[in-house]
């Protein structure tokens, strides 16, 4: 049985049969663990029907207004997104790119010297770049350079990761659509808090396209310097006097926290800046010591804010494309589930993969508890189907642009 949606008593699932000519085809659709009986025999599209029911379920859930809304995104919110030449990738794809950069011969030698031989049952190597880098960081001071320069290999792999995470926001991106929808909230509610584990700047670019103000911990003055106190700021309008102070909060503002750093962060003289074209980016690269690295600044500030956010009342956390492999993040989420009775968790992943040991406890819990929801959905489709709350419309007033070129009489508005 393949689940598409899990939330306590509510579920959507499919079963399949093998066809010699068509491969796997849908046999039955299960709604709330009961097989759905179609009224006619006109060969209905059972998979499309199940997808529609799934989306109706989570749209109804998301139409509820939660006072505190927190988003956490992982690689799944960037994979496959970018321009034609460069799109977001998962770690196994970065493994292949690293092998191409070092050459297959050198990459194979690196694995041999590090005694990395993790394989699947069929003998295929497991492309766990995080584990490989963890071993390399430990071994680089002990393996002679005349055999292989481990430190140089690690630096080249890090450069590959940074390069592949330097992405351009495409037109009609899901990031822009998603931000426009999730920031439509009552002005009396706290600002949206968006935490991401990704190094790329797709959300920042989306915010710029949508004319948003992003509170990301950096100063508004140049050069942009980091201070945790900047997260306590907000944007208000003082042009019009109003009876209620909260009515002065301007729309299109959200908080952005990059838990593992960013391609445009750097550290100079113990100060952290945000700049373009950074050579030595301030990032926690994939390795199994990420938990320890999160205690350094600015990561500690970000992580503290994440833990604090999950302790608020009437809170919804939506995890998108997160594999639940980061111990420090998962620990905070588990604590919220155990200690915060008003905490709601929605997990969006491409599939509800019961073979993923990191996700398995949450999948099982979603079958039993209504405060945990698991949805099989890509970020692109989730952004499209996220309910658009028209009652909190925050679109900019159309601007009229007059073309003063004497050779053209065109006038247009945007």
C-alpha positions as CSV (number, residue, x, y, z in Angstrom):
1,X,0.0,0.0,0.0
2,X,1.3,3.4,-1.0
3,X,0.2,6.3,1.3
4,X,-0.4,9.8,-0.1
5,X,-1.8,11.3,3.0
6,X,-1.7,10.4,6.7
7,X,-3.4,12.3,9.6
8,X,-4.8,10.3,12.4
9,X,-8.1,8.8,11.2
10,X,-7.8,10.4,7.8
11,X,-5.7,8.8,5.1
12,X,-5.4,8.4,1.3
13,X,-3.6,5.3,-0.1
14,X,-3.2,3.3,-3.3
15,X,-2.6,-0.3,-4.1
16,X,-1.1,-1.5,-7.3
17,X,-1.1,-4.5,-9.6
18,X,1.5,-5.5,-12.2
19,X,0.5,-5.5,-15.8
20,X,2.8,-7.2,-18.3
21,X,2.4,-4.4,-20.9
22,X,1.7,-1.3,-18.7
23,X,3.8,-2.0,-15.6
24,X,2.3,-1.0,-12.3
25,X,-1.3,0.3,-12.5
26,X,-3.6,1.4,-9.7
27,X,-5.8,-1.3,-8.4
28,X,-7.7,0.4,-5.5
29,X,-8.0,3.7,-3.8
30,X,-8.3,3.7,0.0
31,X,-9.9,6.6,1.8
32,X,-9.6,6.5,5.6
33,X,-8.5,2.8,5.2
34,X,-11.7,1.9,3.4
35,X,-11.6,0.9,-0.3
36,X,-13.4,3.5,-2.4
37,X,-16.1,2.1,-4.7
38,X,-16.5,4.0,-7.9
39,X,-20.1,4.3,-9.1
40,X,-19.4,3.8,-12.8
41,X,-17.2,1.5,-14.8
42,X,-15.9,4.1,-17.2
43,X,-12.3,3.5,-16.4
44,X,-11.8,6.4,-13.9
45,X,-8.4,7.8,-13.3
46,X,-8.0,6.4,-9.8
47,X,-4.7,8.0,-9.2
48,X,-6.0,11.5,-10.1
49,X,-9.0,10.9,-7.9
50,X,-6.7,10.0,-4.9
51,X,-4.6,13.1,-5.5
52,X,-7.7,15.3,-5.5
53,X,-8.9,13.8,-2.2
54,X,-5.4,14.2,-0.7
55,X,-5.3,17.9,-1.6
56,X,-8.8,18.5,-0.4
57,X,-7.8,17.1,3.0
58,X,-4.7,19.3,3.4
59,X,-6.4,22.4,2.0
60,X,-9.1,22.1,4.6
61,X,-6.4,21.8,7.3
62,X,-4.4,24.7,6.0
63,X,-7.4,27.0,5.8
64,X,-7.3,27.1,9.6
65,X,-5.4,30.2,10.7
66,X,-2.6,29.3,13.1
67,X,-1.4,32.2,15.2
68,X,2.3,31.1,14.7
69,X,3.4,29.7,11.4
70,X,6.9,28.3,11.0
71,X,8.3,26.8,7.7
72,X,11.3,24.5,7.6
73,X,12.7,23.6,4.2
74,X,15.4,21.2,3.1
75,X,16.9,20.1,-0.2
76,X,13.4,19.1,-1.5
77,X,12.5,22.8,-1.9
78,X,15.4,23.5,-4.2
79,X,16.0,20.2,-6.2
80,X,15.3,20.6,-9.9
81,X,14.7,24.4,-9.5
82,X,16.9,27.0,-11.2
83,X,17.8,28.1,-14.7
84,X,18.4,25.8,-17.7
85,X,22.1,25.4,-17.0
86,X,22.1,24.9,-13.2
87,X,19.4,23.5,-11.0
88,X,19.2,22.4,-7.4
89,X,20.5,18.9,-6.6
90,X,20.4,16.3,-3.8
91,X,23.5,14.9,-2.1
92,X,23.7,11.8,-4.3
93,X,23.8,14.1,-7.4
94,X,26.5,16.2,-5.7
95,X,28.5,13.0,-5.2
96,X,28.5,12.5,-9.0
97,X,29.5,16.1,-9.6
98,X,32.3,15.7,-7.1
99,X,33.5,12.5,-8.8
100,X,33.6,14.4,-12.1
101,X,35.5,17.3,-10.6
102,X,38.2,15.0,-9.0
103,X,38.1,12.5,-11.9
104,X,36.8,9.0,-11.3
105,X,40.3,7.6,-10.7
106,X,41.1,10.1,-7.9
107,X,37.7,9.9,-6.4
108,X,37.9,6.1,-6.3
109,X,41.4,6.4,-4.6
110,X,39.9,8.8,-2.1
111,X,37.2,6.3,-1.1
112,X,39.8,3.5,-0.9
113,X,42.1,5.6,1.4
114,X,39.2,6.5,3.6
115,X,38.0,2.9,3.7
116,X,34.6,4.0,2.4
117,X,32.9,1.0,1.0
118,X,29.2,1.3,1.9
119,X,27.1,-0.6,-0.6
120,X,23.6,-1.7,-1.2
121,X,22.7,-5.4,-1.2
122,X,23.1,-5.4,-5.0
123,X,26.7,-4.2,-4.7
124,X,26.0,-0.6,-5.9
125,X,27.9,2.0,-3.8
126,X,25.9,4.2,-1.5
127,X,26.5,7.8,-2.5
128,X,26.6,9.3,1.0
129,X,28.6,12.4,0.5
130,X,28.0,13.6,4.0
131,X,29.6,10.4,5.5
132,X,32.5,10.6,3.0
133,X,33.3,14.2,4.0
134,X,33.0,13.3,7.7
135,X,35.6,10.6,7.3
136,X,37.8,12.8,5.2
137,X,37.8,15.6,7.7
138,X,38.9,13.2,10.4
139,X,41.6,11.4,8.3
140,X,43.1,14.4,6.4
141,X,45.8,14.9,9.0
142,X,46.8,11.2,9.1
143,X,47.1,10.1,5.5
144,X,50.3,11.2,3.8
145,X,50.0,13.8,1.0
146,X,52.2,11.7,-1.3
147,X,49.4,9.1,-1.3
148,X,46.6,11.6,-1.8
149,X,46.0,15.1,-0.6
150,X,42.8,14.6,1.4
151,X,42.5,18.3,2.4
152,X,42.7,19.4,-1.3
153,X,40.0,16.8,-2.2
154,X,37.7,18.1,0.5
155,X,38.3,21.7,-0.6
156,X,37.4,20.8,-4.2
157,X,34.2,19.0,-3.1
158,X,33.2,22.0,-1.0
159,X,33.7,24.2,-4.1
160,X,31.5,21.9,-6.1
161,X,28.8,22.1,-3.5
162,X,29.0,25.9,-3.3
163,X,28.9,26.2,-7.1
164,X,25.9,23.9,-7.5
165,X,24.0,25.8,-4.8
166,X,24.6,29.1,-6.6
167,X,21.1,29.2,-8.3
168,X,19.1,31.7,-10.2
169,X,15.4,32.0,-9.5
170,X,13.4,30.9,-12.6
171,X,10.3,32.7,-13.8
172,X,7.1,31.5,-12.2
173,X,9.1,29.8,-9.4
174,X,7.3,28.0,-6.6
175,X,9.2,30.0,-4.1
176,X,7.6,33.3,-5.2
177,X,4.1,31.7,-5.3
178,X,4.6,30.0,-1.9
179,X,5.8,33.2,-0.2
180,X,2.9,35.2,-1.6
181,X,0.4,32.7,-0.2
182,X,1.9,31.9,3.2
183,X,2.5,35.6,4.2
184,X,-1.2,36.4,3.8
185,X,-2.1,36.5,7.5
186,X,-3.9,38.7,10.0
187,X,-1.8,41.7,10.8
188,X,-2.3,40.9,14.5
189,X,-0.5,37.5,14.1
190,X,3.3,37.2,14.5
191,X,5.3,37.3,11.3
192,X,5.9,34.2,9.3
193,X,9.2,32.5,10.3
194,X,10.9,30.6,7.4
195,X,13.9,28.4,8.4
196,X,15.9,26.7,5.6
197,X,18.8,24.3,5.6
198,X,19.7,25.2,2.0
199,X,22.7,27.3,1.1
200,X,21.1,28.9,-2.0
201,X,19.4,32.2,-2.1
202,X,16.1,31.2,-3.9
203,X,13.9,32.5,-1.1
204,X,15.8,35.8,-1.0
205,X,15.5,36.2,-4.7
206,X,11.7,35.4,-4.5
207,X,11.3,38.0,-1.8
208,X,13.0,40.6,-4.0
209,X,10.8,39.7,-6.9
210,X,7.7,40.0,-4.7
211,X,8.8,43.3,-3.1
212,X,9.0,41.7,0.3
213,X,11.0,42.9,3.3
214,X,13.1,40.1,4.7
215,X,14.3,40.2,8.3
216,X,17.3,37.8,8.1
217,X,19.5,38.9,11.0
218,X,21.5,41.3,8.9
219,X,21.5,45.1,9.1
220,X,19.7,47.3,6.5
221,X,22.8,49.5,6.2
222,X,25.8,48.6,4.1
223,X,27.8,46.6,4.5
224,X,25.2,44.2,5.8
225,X,26.4,42.9,9.2
226,X,24.8,40.1,11.3
227,X,23.4,40.6,14.7
228,X,20.8,38.3,16.4
229,X,19.1,41.4,17.7
230,X,18.0,42.3,14.2
231,X,15.5,39.4,14.4
232,X,13.6,41.4,17.1
233,X,12.9,44.3,14.7
234,X,9.7,44.8,12.7
235,X,8.5,47.1,10.0
236,X,5.6,49.5,10.7
237,X,4.1,52.5,9.0
238,X,3.8,55.8,10.8
239,X,2.2,57.8,8.0
240,X,-1.3,57.3,9.2
241,X,-2.4,57.5,12.8
242,X,-4.6,54.6,13.8
243,X,-6.4,53.6,16.9
244,X,-4.7,50.2,17.3
245,X,-1.0,50.1,17.2
246,X,-0.9,46.7,15.6
247,X,-2.8,48.0,12.6
248,X,0.4,49.9,11.6
249,X,2.3,46.7,10.7
250,X,3.0,46.8,7.0
251,X,2.3,43.7,4.9
252,X,4.8,41.6,3.0
253,X,7.4,41.1,5.7
254,X,8.8,37.7,6.9
255,X,11.7,36.3,8.9
256,X,14.3,34.2,7.2
257,X,16.7,32.0,9.1
258,X,19.4,30.0,7.3
259,X,20.3,27.3,9.8
260,X,23.4,25.9,7.8
261,X,24.6,29.2,6.4
262,X,24.5,30.7,2.9
263,X,26.6,31.1,-0.2
264,X,26.6,34.9,0.3
265,X,27.8,34.9,4.0
266,X,31.4,35.5,5.0
267,X,33.4,36.1,8.2
268,X,35.9,38.9,8.4
269,X,37.6,40.0,11.6
270,X,35.1,38.0,13.7
271,X,32.2,39.8,12.1
272,X,29.7,38.1,9.8
273,X,28.7,39.9,6.6
274,X,26.3,39.3,3.7
275,X,28.0,40.0,0.4
276,X,27.9,39.1,-3.3
277,X,30.6,36.8,-4.9
278,X,31.9,35.4,-1.6
279,X,35.0,33.2,-2.0
280,X,35.0,31.5,1.4
281,X,31.3,31.1,2.1
282,X,30.2,30.7,5.7
283,X,28.4,27.3,5.6
284,X,28.0,24.1,7.5
285,X,29.0,21.6,4.8
286,X,27.5,18.1,4.8
287,X,29.2,16.1,7.6
288,X,28.2,14.2,10.6
289,X,29.5,16.9,13.0
290,X,26.8,19.3,12.0
291,X,25.3,19.1,15.5
292,X,28.5,20.4,17.0
293,X,28.9,23.1,14.4
294,X,25.4,24.4,15.1
295,X,26.8,25.8,18.4
296,X,28.9,28.3,16.6
297,X,27.6,31.7,15.6
298,X,25.6,32.6,13.6
299,X,24.2,29.1,13.5
300,X,23.6,29.0,17.3
301,X,21.4,32.1,17.1
302,X,19.4,30.6,14.3
303,X,19.0,27.3,16.1
304,X,18.0,29.1,19.3
305,X,15.3,31.0,17.4
306,X,14.0,27.7,15.9
307,X,13.7,26.1,19.3
308,X,12.0,29.2,20.8
309,X,9.5,29.4,17.9
310,X,8.4,25.8,18.4
311,X,7.5,26.5,22.0
312,X,4.9,29.1,21.1
313,X,1.2,28.4,21.5
314,X,-1.1,27.6,18.5
315,X,1.8,26.9,16.2
316,X,2.0,25.0,12.9
317,X,5.3,23.8,11.6
318,X,5.5,22.8,8.0
319,X,8.5,20.8,7.0
320,X,9.2,20.7,3.2
321,X,11.7,18.4,1.6
322,X,13.5,17.7,4.8
323,X,14.9,14.2,5.2
324,X,14.9,14.3,9.1
325,X,18.6,13.3,9.0
326,X,19.8,16.3,11.1
327,X,20.0,15.3,14.7
328,X,19.8,18.8,16.2
329,X,16.8,19.8,14.1
330,X,14.9,16.5,14.7
331,X,15.6,16.8,18.5
332,X,13.9,20.2,18.6
333,X,10.8,18.9,16.7
334,X,10.5,15.9,18.9
335,X,10.7,18.1,22.0
336,X,7.9,20.3,20.6
337,X,5.7,17.2,19.9
338,X,6.2,15.9,23.5
339,X,6.1,19.2,25.4
340,X,3.8,21.6,23.4
341,X,0.2,20.5,23.4
342,X,-0.8,23.1,20.8
343,X,1.9,22.1,18.4
344,X,0.9,20.9,14.9
345,X,3.3,19.3,12.4
346,X,2.9,18.9,8.7
347,X,5.6,17.0,6.7
348,X,5.8,17.4,2.9
349,X,8.0,15.0,1.1
350,X,8.0,13.6,-2.5
351,X,6.8,10.3,-1.1
352,X,5.8,8.7,2.2
353,X,8.9,6.4,2.3
354,X,8.5,3.8,5.0
355,X,12.0,2.5,4.3
356,X,13.5,5.8,5.4
357,X,14.6,5.1,9.0
358,X,14.6,8.8,9.9
359,X,11.0,9.3,8.8
360,X,9.6,6.0,9.9
361,X,8.8,7.1,13.5
362,X,6.9,10.2,12.2
363,X,5.0,8.1,9.6
364,X,3.9,5.7,12.3
365,X,2.9,8.6,14.6
366,X,0.9,10.2,11.8
367,X,-1.2,7.1,11.5
368,X,-2.3,7.5,15.2
369,X,-2.2,11.2,16.0
370,X,-4.1,14.1,14.4
371,X,-1.5,16.7,15.3
372,X,1.0,15.1,12.8
373,X,0.2,15.1,9.1
374,X,2.3,13.4,6.4
375,X,1.7,14.4,2.7
376,X,3.3,12.9,-0.4
377,X,3.8,16.1,-2.5
378,X,6.6,17.9,-4.3
379,X,7.3,21.5,-3.3
380,X,6.2,22.7,-6.7
381,X,2.7,21.0,-6.4
382,X,2.4,22.0,-2.7
383,X,3.0,25.7,-3.6
384,X,0.3,25.5,-6.4
385,X,-2.2,23.8,-4.1
386,X,-1.6,25.8,-0.9
387,X,-4.9,27.6,-0.2
388,X,-4.8,31.3,-1.2
389,X,-6.4,33.3,1.5
390,X,-8.0,36.1,-0.5
391,X,-9.3,37.8,2.7
392,X,-5.8,38.9,3.5
393,X,-4.8,40.1,0.0
394,X,-1.6,42.1,0.1
395,X,-1.0,42.8,-3.6
396,X,0.7,46.1,-4.4
397,X,-1.4,48.8,-6.0
398,X,-0.8,48.7,-9.7
399,X,1.8,51.2,-10.8
400,X,1.4,53.3,-14.0
401,X,4.6,53.7,-16.0
402,X,4.6,56.3,-18.7
403,X,7.1,55.9,-21.5
404,X,8.5,59.3,-22.3
405,X,10.5,58.1,-25.4
406,X,9.4,60.3,-28.3
407,X,9.7,57.4,-30.7
408,X,7.1,55.4,-28.8
409,X,3.6,56.3,-27.6
410,X,3.2,53.2,-25.5
411,X,2.0,53.5,-22.0
412,X,1.8,50.4,-19.8
413,X,0.9,49.5,-16.3
414,X,2.3,46.7,-14.1
